[in-house]
Amino acid sequence: MSTTETRRMAPTRINDAVHWYMSNLTSRIIARTGIPSDRYHMGKVILQCLKDYPEAVTQIDGATGESETNETILERSVKCATSFRKFGLQSMDVIVLMAPNHIHLCIPFYAALYTGNVIAAVDFNLGKIELQQTLAVLEPKIIFCQSSKAPTIQLALNEIDSNAFIVAFDKGHYLCDFDSFIDKFYDGTTIDQFEPTDFDPEEATAFLVSTSGTTGLPKAAEVTHKNFLISLPNLFLRYTEFPTPTKMALVGSPLQWLTALFNYVASAIFKYTRLQSSLPLTKEHAYYLFHTYKPTFSILSPTLITSLLKNENKCDFSSFEFIMLGGSAVPASLIEEIKNLSPNTEVINVYGMSEISSIAFMGDYGPPDSCGRPLGVFYYRLIDTETQEDILEPNRPGELWVKGPSVFKGYYKNKEATEEAFAEDGWFKTGDMFYRDENWNYYFLERIKLLLKYKSDQISPVEVENVIRQVPGVVDVAVAGLPDPECGDIPVACVVIQNGAIITADDIKNIVRDKLSDSKQLRGGVIFLDSIPMTASTKVHRRKLKEIVMSSKRL
């Protein structure tokens, strides 16, 4: 029996194997450099791992079939890093990466980690005004993008009087393309001669991670090298074999989101193949990637998984050893549905945030609707939102506060938002409602800003959504509030039904009426949709959902 078969038949509990691996790896780096803080220098750690396993296939573009080994990634990223220095980039200068997940994207990514440049991955679908706002805050020195996006970027730069240098990954008229950039600035430094830049990884920012959330303008969470690297191993606590704890991980989001950043770093350090795609991860493309490449691990959103499950004959999860579901509330019924289709796949509900650099809990055979138990990297508090006092007893909801070495520095160039996010003594206020049970399993309830308020009662959209999902034939649902001058928010249900199912608005309203209190009734009605609008990271797009609620006919 193979090792993989043994692991899938007898899943392991949380253990310290990943920490042993990281300790051995970083000890070798420190022994060579003599700098204790290098254990958190992502550039030095990644460089060492690329050298250790040159033959490993680190990335595949599932859209084109292109693949690349550590050996060529090492060569290209070192050339890029030395080109950064010759170009004049200084440590802590910002570079913007604005492109799909093709095989060239990781080259400036790794190079920036070597040289101490700050990586800001930006949504390549942004328009001129959005780019103008974003780039004005980031103030990048260089922008890597596709040639088709360069004109819009240049217009945005002109508006903010920025002279950021644009490099196109592909060739375009009047643009410096990526190969030409390397040819022009590479100074001939070999891999053996190259040394990453020394800096303090506890203070040095590695990533500016988008945290646009549900309201207001986007913010960028300033995540340091230490923040990220100290939290990274927590996603592998259920594995016992290192390197290569898993064979192939599917990247389910663009680089501007935490789950993609995680895989770009972890695939190099832990020696597994990163399956990504330069095409959007539509339902049909996800089917193709599953069936063609047989990924073994992924972090996916409940919304995407729900859409994949619409046609069970096409959706095959059997190659997966482990799936993490996160980004929004995860119904226990969704986990059960995946398990029924693929009994050997471990599926857990995870909760993470850009501001804490990774996940906050880890499930270890607890209830499926729980996000798991506390991790050693954090302190935790639940706070009564009315009294601001600690909640000490179980089964009482409150705002989750956390504190620890993986909590971010703050919002980049946004002092007001940073001060609002932190309480005294460095406690980060997540803005999310949780409760815990008697066994210290934590349960996500809702974003505080998403809670609806009908007269004097608070309504959790997630609670209403979970009831509606019980209607046979309901594939997906999202609840939003319709503003009302007298009542505050009136709940509206946006529902996706299975092909062939016959469900009326009254069926939806009746189950809510039978199971929930008067304030939670669907006074705003029901809207039937073909699909729930999603963001690029496959979360529910709350702003678009609100627009649909405001403009559509409600039953």
C-alpha positions as CSV (number, residue, x, y, z in Angstrom):
1,M,0.0,0.0,0.0
2,S,1.4,3.4,-0.9
3,T,2.1,6.2,1.6
4,T,-0.6,8.4,0.0
5,E,-3.2,5.6,0.3
6,T,-2.2,5.1,4.0
7,R,-2.5,8.8,4.7
8,R,-5.9,9.1,3.0
9,M,-7.3,6.0,4.8
10,A,-6.1,7.1,8.2
11,P,-6.0,10.9,8.3
12,T,-3.5,12.3,10.8
13,R,-4.3,14.7,13.6
14,I,-2.5,18.0,14.1
15,N,1.2,17.5,14.8
16,D,4.5,19.3,14.8
17,A,6.2,17.7,11.7
18,V,6.0,20.9,9.7
19,H,7.7,22.8,12.4
20,W,10.5,20.3,12.6
21,Y,11.0,20.7,8.9
22,M,11.0,24.5,9.1
23,S,13.4,24.4,12.0
24,N,15.9,22.2,10.2
25,L,15.7,24.2,7.0
26,T,16.1,27.7,8.7
27,S,18.9,26.4,11.0
28,R,20.9,25.6,7.9
29,I,20.4,29.1,6.6
30,I,21.4,30.7,9.9
31,A,24.4,28.5,10.2
32,R,25.6,29.9,6.9
33,T,24.7,33.6,7.4
34,G,25.1,33.9,11.1
35,I,22.0,36.1,11.3
36,P,19.3,34.6,13.7
37,S,16.5,36.6,12.2
38,D,17.1,34.9,8.8
39,R,14.7,32.2,9.9
40,Y,11.9,34.6,8.8
41,H,13.6,36.0,5.7
42,M,11.3,34.5,3.0
43,G,13.8,35.4,0.2
44,K,16.6,33.4,1.8
45,V,14.3,30.5,2.7
46,I,12.9,30.2,-0.8
47,L,16.3,30.6,-2.5
48,Q,17.7,27.8,-0.4
49,C,14.7,25.5,-1.2
50,L,15.0,26.2,-5.0
51,K,18.7,25.2,-4.7
52,D,17.9,22.1,-2.6
53,Y,15.4,20.6,-5.2
54,P,16.4,21.8,-8.7
55,E,14.5,19.0,-10.4
56,A,11.2,19.6,-8.7
57,V,8.3,20.8,-11.0
58,T,7.1,23.8,-9.1
59,Q,4.5,25.3,-11.4
60,I,2.1,24.3,-14.1
61,D,-0.2,26.7,-16.1
62,G,-3.3,24.5,-16.5
63,A,-4.5,26.7,-19.3
64,T,-1.5,26.2,-21.6
65,G,0.2,23.1,-20.2
66,E,3.4,24.9,-19.6
67,S,5.5,23.8,-16.6
68,E,8.7,24.8,-15.0
69,T,11.2,23.3,-12.5
70,N,13.0,24.9,-9.6
71,E,16.2,25.0,-11.7
72,T,14.9,27.4,-14.3
73,I,12.9,29.4,-11.8
74,L,16.1,29.9,-9.7
75,E,18.0,31.0,-12.8
76,R,15.3,33.5,-13.9
77,S,14.5,34.9,-10.5
78,V,18.2,35.5,-9.7
79,K,18.6,37.4,-13.0
80,C,15.4,39.4,-12.2
81,A,16.7,40.2,-8.7
82,T,20.0,41.5,-10.0
83,S,18.1,43.4,-12.6
84,F,16.1,45.1,-9.8
85,R,19.3,46.3,-8.2
86,K,20.8,47.6,-11.5
87,F,17.5,49.3,-12.3
88,G,17.9,51.2,-8.9
89,L,15.2,49.6,-6.7
90,Q,16.0,50.0,-3.0
91,S,14.9,47.7,-0.2
92,M,11.2,48.5,0.7
93,D,10.4,50.0,-2.7
94,V,7.0,48.8,-3.9
95,I,6.6,46.7,-7.1
96,V,3.1,46.0,-8.5
97,L,2.3,42.6,-10.0
98,M,-0.9,42.9,-12.1
99,A,-1.4,39.8,-14.3
100,P,-3.1,36.4,-14.4
101,N,-1.4,33.3,-12.9
102,H,0.9,32.5,-15.7
103,I,4.4,30.9,-15.3
104,H,6.2,34.3,-15.5
105,L,4.4,35.9,-12.6
106,C,6.4,34.1,-9.9
107,I,9.8,35.4,-11.2
108,P,9.5,39.1,-10.1
109,F,7.6,37.7,-7.0
110,Y,10.5,35.6,-5.8
111,A,13.1,38.2,-6.9
112,A,11.4,40.9,-4.8
113,L,11.5,38.6,-1.7
114,Y,15.2,38.2,-2.3
115,T,15.9,41.9,-2.5
116,G,13.5,43.2,0.1
117,N,11.1,44.9,-2.3
118,V,7.4,45.1,-1.2
119,I,5.0,43.1,-3.4
120,A,1.6,44.6,-4.1
121,A,-0.5,42.3,-6.3
122,V,-3.3,44.3,-7.9
123,D,-6.5,43.1,-9.5
124,F,-5.8,43.2,-13.3
125,N,-9.5,43.9,-13.9
126,L,-9.5,47.4,-12.3
127,G,-10.5,50.3,-14.4
128,K,-8.7,53.7,-14.7
129,I,-10.3,55.4,-11.7
130,E,-9.9,52.4,-9.4
131,L,-6.2,52.1,-10.6
132,Q,-5.7,55.7,-10.0
133,Q,-6.9,55.4,-6.4
134,T,-4.9,52.2,-5.8
135,L,-1.6,53.4,-7.3
136,A,-1.7,56.7,-5.6
137,V,-1.5,54.9,-2.3
138,L,1.0,52.2,-3.3
139,E,3.4,54.6,-5.1
140,P,5.2,51.7,-7.0
141,K,8.5,52.1,-8.7
142,I,7.8,49.4,-11.2
143,I,4.6,47.7,-12.5
144,F,4.6,44.3,-14.2
145,C,1.5,43.6,-16.3
146,Q,0.1,42.3,-19.5
147,S,0.5,44.6,-22.5
148,S,-3.2,44.9,-23.0
149,K,-3.6,46.6,-19.6
150,A,-0.6,49.0,-20.0
151,P,-2.5,51.9,-21.7
152,T,-5.0,52.0,-18.8
153,I,-2.2,51.8,-16.3
154,Q,-0.4,54.7,-18.0
155,L,-3.5,56.8,-18.0
156,A,-3.9,56.2,-14.3
157,L,-0.2,57.1,-13.6
158,N,-0.5,60.3,-15.6
159,E,-3.4,61.4,-13.4
160,I,-1.3,61.0,-10.3
161,D,1.9,62.3,-11.8
162,S,3.7,59.1,-11.3
163,N,6.7,57.9,-13.3
164,A,6.5,54.2,-12.4
165,F,8.1,52.1,-15.0
166,I,5.8,49.6,-16.8
167,V,7.1,46.2,-17.8
168,A,4.9,43.9,-19.9
169,F,5.2,40.2,-19.4
170,D,4.3,39.8,-23.1
171,K,5.5,41.9,-26.0
172,G,3.6,45.1,-26.8
173,H,4.1,48.2,-28.9
174,Y,6.3,50.9,-27.3
175,L,6.6,48.8,-24.1
176,C,9.5,47.3,-22.3
177,D,8.8,43.6,-22.2
178,F,10.0,41.3,-19.4
179,D,12.8,39.6,-21.4
180,S,14.1,43.0,-22.6
181,F,14.0,44.3,-19.0
182,I,16.3,41.4,-18.0
183,D,18.5,41.8,-21.0
184,K,19.0,45.5,-20.3
185,F,19.6,45.4,-16.5
186,Y,21.0,42.0,-15.7
187,D,24.6,42.5,-14.6
188,G,25.9,38.9,-15.1
189,T,25.8,37.8,-11.4
190,T,25.7,34.0,-11.2
191,I,23.5,32.0,-8.9
192,D,26.6,31.1,-6.8
193,Q,27.6,34.8,-6.5
194,F,24.1,36.1,-5.7
195,E,23.3,37.0,-2.1
196,P,19.8,38.2,-1.0
197,T,19.6,41.6,0.7
198,D,19.9,41.6,4.4
199,F,17.0,43.3,6.4
200,D,15.0,42.8,9.6
201,P,12.2,40.4,8.6
202,E,10.2,41.4,11.7
203,E,9.9,45.0,10.4
204,A,10.4,44.5,6.6
205,T,7.1,44.5,4.7
206,A,6.8,41.6,2.3
207,F,3.2,42.0,0.9
208,L,0.5,44.6,0.6
209,V,-2.5,42.4,0.6
210,S,-5.9,43.7,-0.7
211,T,-8.5,43.8,2.0
212,S,-11.3,45.6,0.1
213,G,-13.9,43.8,2.1
214,T,-17.6,44.7,1.6
215,T,-17.7,48.5,2.0
216,G,-15.5,51.5,1.2
217,L,-12.3,51.9,-0.8
218,P,-9.8,49.1,-0.8
219,K,-7.2,48.9,1.9
220,A,-3.8,47.2,1.8
221,A,-2.7,45.1,4.8
222,E,1.0,45.5,5.5
223,V,2.3,42.0,6.1
224,T,5.9,41.5,7.1
225,H,8.2,38.6,6.3
226,K,7.9,37.3,9.8
227,N,4.1,37.7,9.9
228,F,3.8,35.5,6.9
229,L,6.5,32.9,7.5
230,I,5.6,32.2,11.1
231,S,2.0,31.5,10.1
232,L,2.6,29.6,6.9
233,P,3.3,26.2,8.5
234,N,-0.1,26.2,10.3
235,L,-1.8,25.2,7.0
236,F,0.2,21.9,7.0
237,L,-0.3,20.8,10.6
238,R,-2.2,17.7,9.4
239,Y,0.7,16.4,7.3
240,T,3.6,14.3,8.5
241,E,5.9,14.0,5.4
242,F,8.2,16.9,4.5
243,P,9.2,18.0,2.0
244,T,6.3,17.3,-0.4
245,P,3.5,17.0,2.2
246,T,1.1,17.0,-0.8
247,K,1.7,16.4,-4.5
248,M,-0.1,19.2,-6.2
249,A,-2.1,22.3,-5.0
250,L,-4.6,24.1,-7.1
251,V,-4.5,27.9,-6.8
252,G,-8.1,29.0,-6.7
253,S,-7.7,32.8,-6.8
254,P,-5.6,35.6,-8.4
255,L,-2.4,36.7,-6.7
256,Q,-3.9,39.6,-4.9
257,W,-5.6,37.3,-2.5
258,L,-4.0,35.6,0.5
259,T,-4.7,32.0,-0.7
260,A,-2.7,32.6,-3.9
261,L,0.2,34.3,-2.0
262,F,0.3,31.3,0.3
263,N,0.7,28.8,-2.5
264,Y,3.3,30.9,-4.3
265,V,5.5,30.8,-1.2
266,A,4.6,27.4,0.2
267,S,5.1,25.4,-3.1
268,A,8.7,26.5,-3.2
269,I,9.4,25.9,0.4
270,F,7.6,22.6,0.8
271,K,8.4,21.2,-2.7
272,Y,5.0,20.6,-4.2
273,T,3.6,21.5,-7.6
274,R,1.6,24.6,-7.9
275,L,-1.2,24.2,-10.4
276,Q,-2.4,27.6,-11.5
277,S,-4.1,29.0,-14.6
278,S,-3.8,32.0,-16.7
279,L,-7.5,31.7,-17.4
280,P,-10.3,32.6,-15.0
281,L,-11.3,29.7,-12.8
282,T,-14.8,29.2,-14.2
283,K,-16.9,26.2,-13.4
284,E,-16.0,24.5,-16.7
285,H,-12.3,25.3,-16.4
286,A,-12.2,24.0,-12.8
287,Y,-13.7,20.7,-14.1
288,Y,-10.9,20.5,-16.7
289,L,-8.2,21.2,-14.2
290,F,-9.6,18.6,-11.7
291,H,-9.8,15.9,-14.3
292,T,-6.6,16.6,-16.2
293,Y,-4.1,17.3,-13.4
294,K,-5.6,15.5,-10.4
295,P,-4.7,18.1,-7.7
296,T,-4.4,16.8,-4.2
297,F,-4.9,20.0,-2.1
298,S,-6.7,23.3,-2.4
299,I,-8.2,26.2,-0.5
300,L,-11.5,27.1,-2.2
301,S,-14.5,29.3,-1.4
302,P,-17.9,27.8,-0.5
303,T,-19.5,29.7,-3.4
304,L,-17.2,28.1,-6.0
305,I,-17.6,24.7,-4.6
306,T,-21.4,25.1,-4.6
307,S,-21.4,26.0,-8.3
308,L,-19.1,23.0,-9.0
309,L,-21.6,20.7,-7.3
310,K,-24.5,21.8,-9.6
311,N,-23.6,19.0,-12.0
312,E,-22.4,16.0,-9.9
313,N,-21.7,13.9,-13.0
314,K,-18.9,16.3,-14.1
315,C,-17.4,17.2,-10.7
316,D,-14.8,14.7,-9.5
317,F,-13.1,15.5,-6.2
318,S,-11.6,12.1,-5.8
319,S,-8.0,13.2,-6.4
320,F,-8.0,15.6,-3.4
321,E,-6.5,14.5,-0.2
322,F,-7.4,17.7,1.6
323,I,-9.7,20.7,0.8
324,M,-10.0,23.8,2.9
325,L,-13.1,25.8,2.6
326,G,-13.0,29.5,3.6
327,G,-13.6,33.1,2.6
328,S,-17.2,33.1,3.8
329,A,-19.5,31.0,6.0
330,V,-19.3,27.3,5.3
331,P,-22.5,25.3,5.7
332,A,-22.0,21.9,7.3
333,S,-24.2,20.5,4.6
334,L,-21.7,21.6,2.0
335,I,-18.9,19.6,3.7
336,E,-21.2,16.6,3.9
337,E,-22.0,16.8,0.2
338,I,-18.4,16.8,-0.8
339,K,-17.7,13.9,1.6
340,N,-20.5,11.9,0.1
341,L,-19.0,12.4,-3.4
342,S,-15.4,11.7,-2.3
343,P,-15.2,9.8,1.1
344,N,-11.4,9.8,1.1
345,T,-11.1,13.6,0.9
346,E,-10.7,15.5,4.1
347,V,-12.7,18.7,4.1
348,I,-12.5,21.3,6.8
349,N,-13.9,24.7,7.4
350,V,-11.2,27.4,7.9
351,Y,-11.2,31.0,8.9
352,G,-8.4,33.3,7.9
353,M,-7.8,37.0,7.1
354,S,-5.1,39.0,5.3
355,E,-4.6,40.9,8.5
356,I,-3.5,37.8,10.4
357,S,-1.5,36.5,7.5
358,S,-3.1,33.0,7.4
359,I,-5.7,31.0,9.3
360,A,-6.8,31.6,12.9
361,F,-7.9,28.1,13.8
362,M,-7.3,24.5,12.8
363,G,-10.0,21.8,12.8
364,D,-9.0,18.5,14.4
365,Y,-12.0,16.2,14.2
366,G,-14.3,18.8,15.7
367,P,-17.8,19.6,14.5
368,P,-17.9,20.2,10.8
369,D,-19.5,23.6,11.1
370,S,-16.7,24.8,13.4
371,C,-13.7,26.7,12.2
372,G,-11.6,24.7,14.7
373,R,-9.7,25.2,17.9
374,P,-7.1,27.8,18.8
375,L,-3.6,27.7,17.3
376,G,-0.5,28.3,19.5
377,V,0.5,31.4,17.4
378,F,-2.4,33.5,18.8
379,Y,-4.0,34.7,21.9
380,Y,-7.9,35.0,21.6
381,R,-10.7,37.0,23.1
382,L,-14.4,37.3,22.4
383,I,-15.7,40.7,23.2
384,D,-19.3,41.8,23.8
385,T,-20.0,44.4,21.1
386,E,-22.3,46.5,23.4
387,T,-20.3,46.5,26.7
388,Q,-16.8,45.9,25.2
389,E,-16.2,43.3,28.0
390,D,-14.7,39.9,27.6
391,I,-17.1,37.0,27.1
392,L,-15.8,34.1,29.3
393,E,-18.7,31.6,29.0
394,P,-19.4,29.3,26.0
395,N,-22.2,29.7,23.5
396,R,-22.4,33.4,23.7
397,P,-21.5,35.5,20.6
398,G,-19.0,38.2,20.5
399,E,-16.4,39.9,18.3
400,L,-13.2,37.9,17.8
401,W,-10.0,39.7,18.9
402,V,-6.6,38.1,18.3
403,K,-3.0,38.9,19.2
404,G,0.3,37.3,18.1
405,P,3.4,37.5,15.9
406,S,1.5,36.9,12.6
407,V,-0.8,39.9,13.1
408,F,-0.1,42.5,10.4
409,K,1.7,45.8,10.9
410,G,-1.4,47.9,9.9
411,Y,-3.0,49.3,6.8
412,Y,-0.5,50.8,4.4
413,K,-0.5,54.6,4.6
414,N,-3.8,54.6,6.4
415,K,-3.2,55.6,10.0
416,E,-6.9,56.1,10.8
417,A,-8.0,52.6,9.6
418,T,-5.0,51.1,11.5
419,E,-5.9,52.8,14.8
420,E,-9.5,51.7,14.4
421,A,-8.5,48.1,13.8
422,F,-6.4,47.7,17.0
423,A,-7.4,47.9,20.6
424,E,-4.9,48.5,23.4
425,D,-1.9,46.3,23.8
426,G,-1.9,45.2,20.1
427,W,-5.2,43.3,20.1
428,F,-6.5,43.1,16.5
429,K,-10.3,43.5,16.2
430,T,-11.3,41.2,13.4
431,G,-14.8,42.6,12.9
432,D,-16.2,39.1,12.9
433,M,-18.8,37.6,15.2
434,F,-17.9,34.2,16.7
435,Y,-18.9,32.0,19.6
436,R,-17.2,29.0,21.1
437,D,-18.5,25.8,22.6
438,E,-17.5,24.0,25.8
439,N,-14.7,22.3,24.0
440,W,-13.2,25.5,22.6
441,N,-14.4,24.9,19.1
442,Y,-15.0,28.3,17.5
443,Y,-17.9,29.0,15.2
444,F,-18.1,31.9,12.7
445,L,-21.4,33.8,12.7
446,E,-21.1,36.9,10.5
447,R,-19.1,40.0,9.6
448,I,-20.3,42.7,11.9
449,K,-20.7,45.1,9.0
450,L,-22.9,42.6,7.2
451,L,-25.3,42.1,10.1
452,L,-28.7,43.5,9.1
453,K,-30.7,45.5,11.6
454,Y,-34.5,45.3,11.5
455,K,-35.8,47.8,13.9
456,S,-33.9,46.9,17.1
457,D,-33.0,43.3,16.2
458,Q,-29.8,42.2,14.5
459,I,-30.1,39.6,11.7
460,S,-27.3,37.4,10.5
461,P,-27.6,36.8,6.8
462,V,-25.7,33.5,7.3
463,E,-28.4,32.2,9.7
464,V,-31.2,32.9,7.2
465,E,-29.1,31.5,4.3
466,N,-28.6,28.2,6.2
467,V,-32.3,27.8,6.7
468,I,-33.1,28.4,3.0
469,R,-30.4,25.8,1.9
470,Q,-32.6,23.2,3.6
471,V,-35.2,23.6,0.7
472,P,-34.6,20.6,-1.7
473,G,-33.4,22.0,-5.0
474,V,-31.7,25.1,-3.6
475,V,-28.2,25.2,-5.0
476,D,-27.0,28.5,-3.5
477,V,-28.4,31.5,-1.6
478,A,-27.2,34.9,-0.4
479,V,-29.2,37.3,1.8
480,A,-28.9,41.0,1.6
481,G,-30.7,44.0,3.2
482,L,-33.1,46.4,1.4
483,P,-32.8,49.8,3.1
484,D,-36.1,51.0,4.7
485,P,-36.5,54.4,6.3
486,E,-38.7,53.0,9.1
487,C,-37.4,49.5,9.7
488,G,-33.7,49.8,8.8
489,D,-32.9,46.6,6.8
490,I,-35.4,44.4,5.2
491,P,-34.0,40.9,4.3
492,V,-34.1,39.8,0.7
493,A,-33.1,36.3,-0.4
494,C,-31.2,35.8,-3.7
495,V,-31.6,32.1,-4.6
496,V,-30.1,29.8,-7.2
497,I,-32.1,26.6,-7.9
498,Q,-31.1,23.4,-9.5
499,N,-32.1,22.8,-13.2
500,G,-35.5,21.2,-13.3
501,A,-36.4,22.0,-9.7
502,I,-39.7,23.7,-9.1
503,I,-39.4,26.1,-6.2
504,T,-41.6,29.2,-5.6
505,A,-40.9,32.3,-3.6
506,D,-43.5,31.2,-1.2
507,D,-41.6,27.9,-0.6
508,I,-38.6,30.0,0.4
509,K,-40.6,32.4,2.6
510,N,-42.5,29.6,4.3
511,I,-39.4,27.7,5.6
512,V,-38.0,31.0,7.0
513,R,-41.4,31.7,8.6
514,D,-41.5,28.2,10.2
515,K,-37.9,28.2,11.5
516,L,-37.0,31.8,12.3
517,S,-38.4,34.6,14.4
518,D,-40.5,37.4,13.1
519,S,-37.7,40.0,12.6
520,K,-35.8,37.6,10.3
521,Q,-38.7,37.1,7.8
522,L,-38.1,37.8,4.1
523,R,-40.1,41.0,4.0
524,G,-38.0,42.2,1.1
525,G,-39.0,39.1,-1.0
526,V,-37.1,36.6,-3.0
527,I,-35.1,37.0,-6.2
528,F,-34.2,34.0,-8.4
529,L,-30.8,34.2,-10.1
530,D,-28.8,32.0,-12.4
531,S,-25.7,32.5,-10.1
532,I,-24.6,34.4,-7.1
533,P,-22.2,37.2,-8.1
534,M,-18.6,36.5,-7.0
535,T,-15.5,38.5,-6.5
536,A,-12.2,37.5,-8.2
537,S,-11.4,35.4,-5.1
538,T,-14.8,33.6,-5.5
539,K,-16.4,35.2,-2.4
540,V,-19.9,36.6,-2.6
541,H,-19.7,40.0,-4.2
542,R,-21.7,41.9,-1.7
543,R,-21.7,45.2,-3.5
544,K,-23.1,43.6,-6.7
545,L,-25.6,41.6,-4.7
546,K,-26.9,44.8,-3.2
547,E,-27.2,46.4,-6.7
548,I,-29.2,43.3,-7.8
549,V,-31.5,43.6,-4.8
550,M,-32.0,47.3,-5.4
551,S,-32.8,47.0,-9.1
552,S,-34.5,43.6,-9.5
553,K,-38.1,42.5,-9.2
554,R,-38.7,40.8,-5.9
555,L,-41.3,38.1,-5.5
